[in-house]
C-alpha cells in the first residue's frame, strides 16, 4: 500500500473515532508521543487499532486479536505521525477549510446518502459517535493532506513523452480491446441424472440434434429454430448469447468458433448440457487503441506511479526536521524499526 493511500485512510472517518481535545488528553490521557508539540494519546491509538481491525471484518480469538494488534501497530504509528506532520505543514502553508466549503461538502454528503433534514444528518453522525465539530475537524485534516500532496508533491512531478510512450509499449495489452463474439445456440438436452449415460436416450438426442442441423444447413432461420426446438433458456431470445469477450469462452468452444465465419453453423457438439449447435452472428476484431487516444490516461498513470516514491521522499524530509518526542520507549522502538524497514525496503531511496 502506498503512503498516499495509507494517509488517505488516516485522514478518513476512522481517525475521527480517535479525536480528543488537547486539554482533556493532557489531563486524563497517557501521552504516547508529541509531534512538534502536538500530542497523540493511548486512547487515540487504541481507537485506531480497533477501527482498522473492524475494517478487516474478521472474527478473531483473543490470541489472534493480540497477534493482529502487534502486526498492525508499527505501520499505524508511522501513518499517524506522518498524518500529523502533513497537517501541521499544511497549516503552516495557510490551508484551511472555509465555512462555505464545509457547508457545500455536508450538503453533498446528505445528497449522496439521501438524507433530507438536518435532524436526520445529526442522527447519522450520532450513530457514528461523531458530532458536527468532529466531522469538520476530520474534513479539514483530509483537505489539508490532499492539498499538501497535490501542491508539494504531485505538482512537481513531470512525465515526458518518452516515458509515456515507453509505458504504452510495455503495457500494450491494457490498451487492446479483445475480440467480441455474439452467437446463437440450440441445445438438445439429454435426459438423465447427470451421473450416468443412458445410451438410448443419448442417441435419441443426438439424432434430434442432427435433424435440426440439417434444417439449419438447408436454410431455415436459426433464430426461429432456436425459439421452436431449443431446450436452453436462451430460446426466449432466439438463442442469442452475447456479446462476450473471446477469452471468456470455454477453450474448446473458443477453438471451434475461431475456425468459423459470421453466418456459419457449427457441427453438432457434445457438451455437459447435451448436444449443442452454434451459429456465429458477429465477431469483432482485436484492436489496439492508438497512442494519441490514451496519452493523457497513460501520463496520469505514470504520474501516480511516481507519486508514491516522491511522497516517500517528502515524508522523509518532514520527519527529519520534526521534533518527535516519544513518551513510550516500547512504541518508539516499534516506530524506529518500521522506519528502518521502509528505508531499506524495495524502492527505498
Helices and strands as residue ranges (DSSP letters): H 3-10, H 13-16, H 22-28, E 31-35, E 38-41, H 42-56, H 62-92, H 99-112, H 118-127, H 132-148, I 149-153, G 154-156, H 161-170, G 172-175, E 176-177, E 180-189, H 199-217, H 222-229, G 233-237, E 240-245, G 246-248, H 251-258, E 269-271, E 274-283, E 287-288, H 291-321, E 324-326, H 329-344
